Amino acid sequence: MAKTILVASGKGGAGKSTVSALLGEAFASKKHPALLIELDSGLRSLDVALGVSENILFDMGDIIRNSCEIRDAVLPCPFCEGLSLIPAAAKPVTVTSGILRKIIAELSADFEYIILDCPAGIGGALENAAECTDLALVVATPDPSSIRGARSAGALLSSAGIGQRRLVIERCPQKAKNLSPINNLDEIIDGTELQLIGVIWEDPMTRSAMDSGKMLSFESPNYETFRSLSERICGRNIPLGFK
């Protein structure tokens, strides 16, 4: 049975899709097959990150309309064996918890991890996904409005009964002095009221990987960061070890 991970952010632009894509890549590189399900209808981007844009025949909208079988919408990533994607619908649709449960039930035997890349915000899409998840990762950047949004998303997930909620800090400068106006990482953790599980560094190679549909470079400071994050989710005690 696959473990389902929800990735959310209270505010747009926090790097939620980056976390979803590169966490999935990290799982797959460790021989843990992973499926990304993109839920941001009308605003999909993971097809670009996984290099499958030209291969899309069916998407989440087709599944909802019964225009295809669920497996017909699953696209394998060409550069990372064991990583696949169901792209978001090209036009806005409502993805109910019932649809998600049906997809997860059918594909759970094929994957060890299913990652739900939720739209930004705290609306019905997040509530529906929360009904189908085992672990929620809430993404925030070192920005006061992003921290506030992450706290709101965490509160919604708590009210939905998600006991395992963890914070991922995205686009974090490697020098503490560059965190301004935030003083330190503890301020972000306290502001979101979530337990920290990973810090993703500000890095042009990470952005390039997402934009070009290629694997994250070994030279990126986030290459090992995402692999450590995947290990923590697998239950291994990997120290956070900030530089």
Contacts in CASP RR format, 6 or more apart in sequence:
PFRMAT RR
TARGET T0000
AUTHOR 0000-0000-0000
METHOD contacts of the structure
MODEL  1
MAKTILVASGKGGAGKSTVSALLGEAFASKKHPALLIELDSGLRSLDVAL
GVSENILFDMGDIIRNSCEIRDAVLPCPFCEGLSLIPAAAKPVTVTSGIL
RKIIAELSADFEYIILDCPAGIGGALENAAECTDLALVVATPDPSSIRGA
RSAGALLSSAGIGQRRLVIERCPQKAKNLSPINNLDEIIDGTELQLIGVI
WEDPMTRSAMDSGKMLSFESPNYETFRSLSERICGRNIPLGFK
1 108 0 8 1.000
1 109 0 8 1.000
2 35 0 8 1.000
2 104 0 8 1.000
2 107 0 8 1.000
2 108 0 8 1.000
2 109 0 8 1.000
2 110 0 8 1.000
2 111 0 8 1.000
2 112 0 8 1.000
2 113 0 8 1.000
2 114 0 8 1.000
3 112 0 8 1.000
3 113 0 8 1.000
3 114 0 8 1.000
3 134 0 8 1.000
3 135 0 8 1.000
3 233 0 8 1.000
4 104 0 8 1.000
4 113 0 8 1.000
4 114 0 8 1.000
4 115 0 8 1.000
4 116 0 8 1.000
4 132 0 8 1.000
4 133 0 8 1.000
4 134 0 8 1.000
4 135 0 8 1.000
5 23 0 8 1.000
5 113 0 8 1.000
5 114 0 8 1.000
5 115 0 8 1.000
5 116 0 8 1.000
5 133 0 8 1.000
5 134 0 8 1.000
5 135 0 8 1.000
5 136 0 8 1.000
5 137 0 8 1.000
5 233 0 8 1.000
6 115 0 8 1.000
6 116 0 8 1.000
6 118 0 8 1.000
6 126 0 8 1.000
6 129 0 8 1.000
6 130 0 8 1.000
6 133 0 8 1.000
6 135 0 8 1.000
6 136 0 8 1.000
6 137 0 8 1.000
6 157 0 8 1.000
6 162 0 8 1.000
7 16 0 8 1.000
7 19 0 8 1.000
7 20 0 8 1.000
7 23 0 8 1.000
7 115 0 8 1.000
7 116 0 8 1.000
7 117 0 8 1.000
7 118 0 8 1.000
7 136 0 8 1.000
7 137 0 8 1.000
7 139 0 8 1.000
8 16 0 8 1.000
8 118 0 8 1.000
8 120 0 8 1.000
8 121 0 8 1.000
8 126 0 8 1.000
8 129 0 8 1.000
8 136 0 8 1.000
8 137 0 8 1.000
8 138 0 8 1.000
8 139 0 8 1.000
8 153 0 8 1.000
8 154 0 8 1.000
8 157 0 8 1.000
9 15 0 8 1.000
9 16 0 8 1.000
9 120 0 8 1.000
9 121 0 8 1.000
9 138 0 8 1.000
9 139 0 8 1.000
9 140 0 8 1.000
9 146 0 8 1.000
9 149 0 8 1.000
9 150 0 8 1.000
9 153 0 8 1.000
10 120 0 8 1.000
10 121 0 8 1.000
10 122 0 8 1.000
10 138 0 8 1.000
10 140 0 8 1.000
10 146 0 8 1.000
10 149 0 8 1.000
10 150 0 8 1.000
10 152 0 8 1.000
10 153 0 8 1.000
11 120 0 8 1.000
11 121 0 8 1.000
11 145 0 8 1.000
11 146 0 8 1.000
11 148 0 8 1.000
11 149 0 8 1.000
11 150 0 8 1.000
12 120 0 8 1.000
12 121 0 8 1.000
13 120 0 8 1.000
13 141 0 8 1.000
13 146 0 8 1.000
14 120 0 8 1.000
14 139 0 8 1.000
14 140 0 8 1.000
14 141 0 8 1.000
14 146 0 8 1.000
14 150 0 8 1.000
14 170 0 8 1.000
15 139 0 8 1.000
15 141 0 8 1.000
15 170 0 8 1.000
15 171 0 8 1.000
16 117 0 8 1.000
16 118 0 8 1.000
16 120 0 8 1.000
16 139 0 8 1.000
16 170 0 8 1.000
17 38 0 8 1.000
17 40 0 8 1.000
17 45 0 8 1.000
17 46 0 8 1.000
17 49 0 8 1.000
17 117 0 8 1.000
17 210 0 8 1.000
18 49 0 8 1.000
18 170 0 8 1.000
18 200 0 8 1.000
18 206 0 8 1.000
18 207 0 8 1.000
18 210 0 8 1.000
19 137 0 8 1.000
19 139 0 8 1.000
19 168 0 8 1.000
19 170 0 8 1.000
19 200 0 8 1.000
20 36 0 8 1.000
20 38 0 8 1.000
20 46 0 8 1.000
20 115 0 8 1.000
20 117 0 8 1.000
21 36 0 8 1.000
21 46 0 8 1.000
21 49 0 8 1.000
21 50 0 8 1.000
21 210 0 8 1.000
22 206 0 8 1.000
22 209 0 8 1.000
22 210 0 8 1.000
22 216 0 8 1.000
22 222 0 8 1.000
22 226 0 8 1.000
23 34 0 8 1.000
23 115 0 8 1.000
23 137 0 8 1.000
23 226 0 8 1.000
23 229 0 8 1.000
23 230 0 8 1.000
23 233 0 8 1.000
24 34 0 8 1.000
24 36 0 8 1.000
24 83 0 8 1.000
24 113 0 8 1.000
24 115 0 8 1.000
24 230 0 8 1.000
25 34 0 8 1.000
25 77 0 8 1.000
25 80 0 8 1.000
25 83 0 8 1.000
25 215 0 8 1.000
25 216 0 8 1.000
25 226 0 8 1.000
26 226 0 8 1.000
26 227 0 8 1.000
26 229 0 8 1.000
26 230 0 8 1.000
27 33 0 8 1.000
27 34 0 8 1.000
27 83 0 8 1.000
27 112 0 8 1.000
27 113 0 8 1.000
27 230 0 8 1.000
28 34 0 8 1.000
28 77 0 8 1.000
28 80 0 8 1.000
28 81 0 8 1.000
28 82 0 8 1.000
28 83 0 8 1.000
29 80 0 8 1.000
29 227 0 8 1.000
30 227 0 8 1.000
30 230 0 8 1.000
30 231 0 8 1.000
32 112 0 8 1.000
32 113 0 8 1.000
32 230 0 8 1.000
32 234 0 8 1.000
33 82 0 8 1.000
33 83 0 8 1.000
33 84 0 8 1.000
33 110 0 8 1.000
33 111 0 8 1.000
33 112 0 8 1.000
33 113 0 8 1.000
34 82 0 8 1.000
34 83 0 8 1.000
34 84 0 8 1.000
34 111 0 8 1.000
34 112 0 8 1.000
34 113 0 8 1.000
34 114 0 8 1.000
34 115 0 8 1.000
35 74 0 8 1.000
35 84 0 8 1.000
35 85 0 8 1.000
35 86 0 8 1.000
35 107 0 8 1.000
35 110 0 8 1.000
35 111 0 8 1.000
35 113 0 8 1.000
35 114 0 8 1.000
35 115 0 8 1.000
36 46 0 8 1.000
36 50 0 8 1.000
36 83 0 8 1.000
36 84 0 8 1.000
36 85 0 8 1.000
36 86 0 8 1.000
36 115 0 8 1.000
36 117 0 8 1.000
37 60 0 8 1.000
37 85 0 8 1.000
37 86 0 8 1.000
37 100 0 8 1.000
37 103 0 8 1.000
37 114 0 8 1.000
37 115 0 8 1.000
37 116 0 8 1.000
37 117 0 8 1.000
38 44 0 8 1.000
38 45 0 8 1.000
38 46 0 8 1.000
38 47 0 8 1.000
38 60 0 8 1.000
38 85 0 8 1.000
38 86 0 8 1.000
38 87 0 8 1.000
38 88 0 8 1.000
38 117 0 8 1.000
39 60 0 8 1.000
39 88 0 8 1.000
39 95 0 8 1.000
39 116 0 8 1.000
39 117 0 8 1.000
39 118 0 8 1.000
39 119 0 8 1.000
39 125 0 8 1.000
39 129 0 8 1.000
40 88 0 8 1.000
40 117 0 8 1.000
40 118 0 8 1.000
40 119 0 8 1.000
40 120 0 8 1.000
41 60 0 8 1.000
41 61 0 8 1.000
41 88 0 8 1.000
41 89 0 8 1.000
41 91 0 8 1.000
41 92 0 8 1.000
41 93 0 8 1.000
41 95 0 8 1.000
41 119 0 8 1.000
42 88 0 8 1.000
42 89 0 8 1.000
42 90 0 8 1.000
42 91 0 8 1.000
42 92 0 8 1.000
43 88 0 8 1.000
43 119 0 8 1.000
44 59 0 8 1.000
44 87 0 8 1.000
44 88 0 8 1.000
44 89 0 8 1.000
44 90 0 8 1.000
45 210 0 8 1.000
46 85 0 8 1.000
46 87 0 8 1.000
46 88 0 8 1.000
46 117 0 8 1.000
47 53 0 8 1.000
47 56 0 8 1.000
47 75 0 8 1.000
47 85 0 8 1.000
47 87 0 8 1.000
48 210 0 8 1.000
48 211 0 8 1.000
48 213 0 8 1.000
49 209 0 8 1.000
49 210 0 8 1.000
49 211 0 8 1.000
49 213 0 8 1.000
50 75 0 8 1.000
50 77 0 8 1.000
50 78 0 8 1.000
50 80 0 8 1.000
50 83 0 8 1.000
50 85 0 8 1.000
50 213 0 8 1.000
51 77 0 8 1.000
51 78 0 8 1.000
51 79 0 8 1.000
51 213 0 8 1.000
51 214 0 8 1.000
52 75 0 8 1.000
52 76 0 8 1.000
52 77 0 8 1.000
52 78 0 8 1.000
52 85 0 8 1.000
52 87 0 8 1.000
55 75 0 8 1.000
56 75 0 8 1.000
56 87 0 8 1.000
57 68 0 8 1.000
57 72 0 8 1.000
57 73 0 8 1.000
58 67 0 8 1.000
58 68 0 8 1.000
58 72 0 8 1.000
58 73 0 8 1.000
59 73 0 8 1.000
59 86 0 8 1.000
59 87 0 8 1.000
59 88 0 8 1.000
59 89 0 8 1.000
59 90 0 8 1.000
60 73 0 8 1.000
60 86 0 8 1.000
60 87 0 8 1.000
60 88 0 8 1.000
60 89 0 8 1.000
60 93 0 8 1.000
60 95 0 8 1.000
61 67 0 8 1.000
61 89 0 8 1.000
61 90 0 8 1.000
61 91 0 8 1.000
61 93 0 8 1.000
62 68 0 8 1.000
62 72 0 8 1.000
62 73 0 8 1.000
62 89 0 8 1.000
63 70 0 8 1.000
63 73 0 8 1.000
63 86 0 8 1.000
63 99 0 8 1.000
63 103 0 8 1.000
64 89 0 8 1.000
64 93 0 8 1.000
64 94 0 8 1.000
64 95 0 8 1.000
64 99 0 8 1.000
70 102 0 8 1.000
70 103 0 8 1.000
70 106 0 8 1.000
70 107 0 8 1.000
71 106 0 8 1.000
71 107 0 8 1.000
73 86 0 8 1.000
73 87 0 8 1.000
74 84 0 8 1.000
74 85 0 8 1.000
74 86 0 8 1.000
74 107 0 8 1.000
75 84 0 8 1.000
75 85 0 8 1.000
75 86 0 8 1.000
75 87 0 8 1.000
76 82 0 8 1.000
76 83 0 8 1.000
76 84 0 8 1.000
77 83 0 8 1.000
77 84 0 8 1.000
77 85 0 8 1.000
79 213 0 8 1.000
79 214 0 8 1.000
79 215 0 8 1.000
80 215 0 8 1.000
84 111 0 8 1.000
86 103 0 8 1.000
89 95 0 8 1.000
94 125 0 8 1.000
94 128 0 8 1.000
95 125 0 8 1.000
95 128 0 8 1.000
95 129 0 8 1.000
96 128 0 8 1.000
97 128 0 8 1.000
97 129 0 8 1.000
97 131 0 8 1.000
97 132 0 8 1.000
98 128 0 8 1.000
98 132 0 8 1.000
100 116 0 8 1.000
100 128 0 8 1.000
100 129 0 8 1.000
100 131 0 8 1.000
100 132 0 8 1.000
101 131 0 8 1.000
101 132 0 8 1.000
104 114 0 8 1.000
104 132 0 8 1.000
107 114 0 8 1.000
108 114 0 8 1.000
113 233 0 8 1.000
116 129 0 8 1.000
116 132 0 8 1.000
116 133 0 8 1.000
118 125 0 8 1.000
118 126 0 8 1.000
118 129 0 8 1.000
119 125 0 8 1.000
119 126 0 8 1.000
121 149 0 8 1.000
121 152 0 8 1.000
121 153 0 8 1.000
122 149 0 8 1.000
122 152 0 8 1.000
122 153 0 8 1.000
122 156 0 8 1.000
123 156 0 8 1.000
126 153 0 8 1.000
126 156 0 8 1.000
126 157 0 8 1.000
127 156 0 8 1.000
127 160 0 8 1.000
130 136 0 8 1.000
130 156 0 8 1.000
130 157 0 8 1.000
130 160 0 8 1.000
130 161 0 8 1.000
130 162 0 8 1.000
131 160 0 8 1.000
133 162 0 8 1.000
134 164 0 8 1.000
135 162 0 8 1.000
135 164 0 8 1.000
135 165 0 8 1.000
135 166 0 8 1.000
135 233 0 8 1.000
136 154 0 8 1.000
136 157 0 8 1.000
136 162 0 8 1.000
136 164 0 8 1.000
136 165 0 8 1.000
136 166 0 8 1.000
137 166 0 8 1.000
137 167 0 8 1.000
137 168 0 8 1.000
137 197 0 8 1.000
138 150 0 8 1.000
138 153 0 8 1.000
138 154 0 8 1.000
138 157 0 8 1.000
138 165 0 8 1.000
138 166 0 8 1.000
138 167 0 8 1.000
138 168 0 8 1.000
138 192 0 8 1.000
138 194 0 8 1.000
139 150 0 8 1.000
139 167 0 8 1.000
139 168 0 8 1.000
139 169 0 8 1.000
139 170 0 8 1.000
140 146 0 8 1.000
140 147 0 8 1.000
140 149 0 8 1.000
140 150 0 8 1.000
140 167 0 8 1.000
140 168 0 8 1.000
140 169 0 8 1.000
140 170 0 8 1.000
140 188 0 8 1.000
140 192 0 8 1.000
141 169 0 8 1.000
141 170 0 8 1.000
141 171 0 8 1.000
141 172 0 8 1.000
142 169 0 8 1.000
142 171 0 8 1.000
142 172 0 8 1.000
142 173 0 8 1.000
142 179 0 8 1.000
142 182 0 8 1.000
142 188 0 8 1.000
143 182 0 8 1.000
144 181 0 8 1.000
144 182 0 8 1.000
147 182 0 8 1.000
147 188 0 8 1.000
147 191 0 8 1.000
147 192 0 8 1.000
148 191 0 8 1.000
150 167 0 8 1.000
150 192 0 8 1.000
150 194 0 8 1.000
151 191 0 8 1.000
151 192 0 8 1.000
151 193 0 8 1.000
151 194 0 8 1.000
154 165 0 8 1.000
154 192 0 8 1.000
154 193 0 8 1.000
154 194 0 8 1.000
155 193 0 8 1.000
157 163 0 8 1.000
157 165 0 8 1.000
158 165 0 8 1.000
165 194 0 8 1.000
165 195 0 8 1.000
166 194 0 8 1.000
166 195 0 8 1.000
166 196 0 8 1.000
166 197 0 8 1.000
166 198 0 8 1.000
167 188 0 8 1.000
167 189 0 8 1.000
167 192 0 8 1.000
167 194 0 8 1.000
167 195 0 8 1.000
167 196 0 8 1.000
167 197 0 8 1.000
167 198 0 8 1.000
168 196 0 8 1.000
168 197 0 8 1.000
168 198 0 8 1.000
168 199 0 8 1.000
168 200 0 8 1.000
168 229 0 8 1.000
169 185 0 8 1.000
169 188 0 8 1.000
169 196 0 8 1.000
169 198 0 8 1.000
169 199 0 8 1.000
169 200 0 8 1.000
170 200 0 8 1.000
171 200 0 8 1.000
171 201 0 8 1.000
171 202 0 8 1.000
172 179 0 8 1.000
172 185 0 8 1.000
172 199 0 8 1.000
172 200 0 8 1.000
172 201 0 8 1.000
172 202 0 8 1.000
173 179 0 8 1.000
173 201 0 8 1.000
173 202 0 8 1.000
174 201 0 8 1.000
174 202 0 8 1.000
174 221 0 8 1.000
174 243 0 8 1.000
176 184 0 8 1.000
179 185 0 8 1.000
182 188 0 8 1.000
185 196 0 8 1.000
185 199 0 8 1.000
185 242 0 8 1.000
189 195 0 8 1.000
189 196 0 8 1.000
196 240 0 8 1.000
197 229 0 8 1.000
197 232 0 8 1.000
197 233 0 8 1.000
198 225 0 8 1.000
198 228 0 8 1.000
198 229 0 8 1.000
198 232 0 8 1.000
198 240 0 8 1.000
199 225 0 8 1.000
199 240 0 8 1.000
199 242 0 8 1.000
200 206 0 8 1.000
200 222 0 8 1.000
200 225 0 8 1.000
200 226 0 8 1.000
201 221 0 8 1.000
201 222 0 8 1.000
201 225 0 8 1.000
203 220 0 8 1.000
203 221 0 8 1.000
203 222 0 8 1.000
205 216 0 8 1.000
205 217 0 8 1.000
205 219 0 8 1.000
205 220 0 8 1.000
205 222 0 8 1.000
206 216 0 8 1.000
206 220 0 8 1.000
206 222 0 8 1.000
208 214 0 8 1.000
209 215 0 8 1.000
209 216 0 8 1.000
209 217 0 8 1.000
209 220 0 8 1.000
216 222 0 8 1.000
216 223 0 8 1.000
216 226 0 8 1.000
217 223 0 8 1.000
228 238 0 8 1.000
231 238 0 8 1.000
232 238 0 8 1.000
END
